[in-house]
Amino acid sequence: MTPKVVVYTDGACKGNPGPGGWGAIMLYGEKKKEICGGEAHTTNNRMELMGAIMALEALNKPCKVELHTDRQHVMKGVTQWIHSWTPRGWRTADTSAVKTD
């Protein structure tokens, strides 16, 4: 059976752009791992994305992930839009670069 990790992420920024941070809590059975980070000059969207990205990068082995986020663009990005971005070289339908800010 493939293990499942439950991940809760969030990100925020004071001003937009401005100083910001991201965080993630990862749960696997009774184990809990908390990770966080930030940047001096960033955007709210970037910090929201970084929470999810860094949580996925922190996984040690293949597993199912149940991702919880309060941002629709993060959830749709990893569940829907990524399937069209990847073949197009990380470009949207109108050929502009996928935005992270």
Secondary structure, DSSP 8 states (H G I E B T S, - for coil): ---EEEEEEEEEESSSSEEEEEEEEEEETTEEEEEEEEEEEE-HHHHHHHHHHHHHHT--S--EEEEE-S-HHHHHIIIIIHHHHTTTTSB-TTS-B----
